């Protein structure tokens, strides 16, 4: 990857926004890139709002704060409503069209609708809609190939949840291969 990518992932607590951000941060780290990972969440552990700012760059990062992301991953409508106006012109909005009933209103960004929650449920990986969206992000932003995905997942999926390793791989692949 050349340059800097500022990525904002947002949804309800429990949807896996922070885990998805952690995945991206590790992908950058394992490639020797500069990385910033900044989680933000409401007072409730599940059900409150959660977002994660990830900056990946080939040069030093001055601040972990993202005011205008290059990529927004919106996992619910409140996230779309709040962050859509902030995305840089020419940027990308990837959203879960299973949970978000409207397309982004902006025409100056690349809009990627992925019915991630429905696809995850249909594939038997219903808790991994976040990783389907990450799969689509990996297609839009050249950040990690299959080998790198495997390396990153081995770092971010804890030993306690080792049974989810292959399911995460499956979810990422489904999202990467999804065609609108």
Secondary structure, 3 states (H helix, E strand, C coil): CCCEEEEEEEEECCCCHHHHHHHHHHHHHHCCCEEEEEEEECCCCCCCEEEEEEEEECCCCCCCCCCCCCEEEECCHHHHHHHHHHCCCCCEEEEECCCCCCCCCCCCCEEEEECHHHHHHHCCCHHHHHHHHHHHHHHHCCCCCHHHHHHHHHHHCCHHHHHHHHHHHHHHHHHHHCCC
